[in-house]
Amino acid sequence: MNTKLIELAERRATLVARARVQRDELSGALASWRSPLGMIDQGIAAIRFVKRYPVVLAGIVTLGVVSRPVRLMKWLPPGWLMWRAARVALAMAGRILPGLLESHFRSPHEPLIRKTD
């Protein structure tokens, strides 16, 4: 019985090592796709934003029609940079703030120390 457990442990170790090698190979093969997929992901996020807030798109189009296109082209790079910075800041705030808010707005009946299993 003890030899069977040893064989199982060795088999498990070889399978885990093989899985690690396969994950590394797959990661290497997909590394060239990371940048294009990231751009597609950003495009999808922009489409979702426009679907959620169509007034923003209408405002941008109206601004483009009212102002001259040359002015609009001058403002595009700074606007893009500000939009990206705002997305990064909101993402970081989404990671940081929930923990802070949870501790700040704790119920008075909730214990300070929670038991974990």
N, C-alpha and C positions, 0 to 999 in steps of 0.2 A: 504494500500500500504506500509506503514512504517513497519507494522508487517511482511509483506512478505520479505522485505529487511533484517530485523533482523533474520528471520528464515533462509534465504539464508546465511547470515554471520555466523550463528551458525553451519549450515550444512557444510560450507566451513571449518570452524575451526576444526570440528570433522574429516573431510576427510584429512585435512593437518596433524593432529595429528596421524591418523591411517597410513598415508603414511610414516611419520617419523618412527613410530614403525616398519613398514614393512621393511624400508630401513635398520634400525639397525639390525633386525633379519637376513636379507639377508647378510649384511656385516659380521655378526658373523658366519654365516654358511659358507661363502666363505673364511674366514680368513685362514683356513688350506690349501687352494689352492693357496694362494698368493706366497709362496716360490717356489713351483714346477712350477707355471706359469711364475714366474720371470726367472727361469732357462731356460725354454723353449723359452722365449722372448730373452734371451741373446744368445741362440743357433741360433735362427732365424737371429738375428743381425749379428752373426759371419758368417753365410752362405751368407747373403747379402753382407757382406764385401768381402768375397772370390769371389763371383760372380762379384763384381765391380772391384776388383783388383786381377785377377788370377795370375799375375806375383809374387805376394807376396807368394801365396801358392806354386808355382813352386820353388821359392827361398828357402822356408823352407824345402820342400822335398829334394831339391838338397843338402842343408846344412846337412840334416839328413843322406843322403846317403854318402856324402863325409866324414863327421866326424863320429866318433864312436858313437853308440847309448847311451853309458854311459855318454859321454859329453853332449849329447843332453838332457838327463834326468836331468842332473845337472842344465842346463840353463832354463828348462821349468818353474819352479815356479817364478823366477825373471822376465822372459819374460811375463808371464801371468799377473803378478802384474803391470808391466810397461804398458801393453796393456790396462788394466782396468783403470789405472791412466790417460792415454792419452784419453780414451773415456770420463771419467768424466770431464777432463779439456776442451775437445772440446765441450761437452754439455754445460758447464757453459759459455764458450766463446760465444757459439751460443745464449745464453740468454742475455748476457751482451753487447756484441759488436754491435748488430744491432741498439740499442738505441744510442750508442755513435757515430757510423758511420753515422746514420741518422742526428744527430745534426751537425756533422762535415762537411758533404757533402751536406748541405742544399742549395737549389737553391737560388741565390741572389734575385730572384723575389718572392720567397715564404715569406709570412709574418712570423714574429717571433711568434706571438700569433695567434692561430687558433681559430675560433669561433666554439663552439659546440652547438648542438641543445638541 
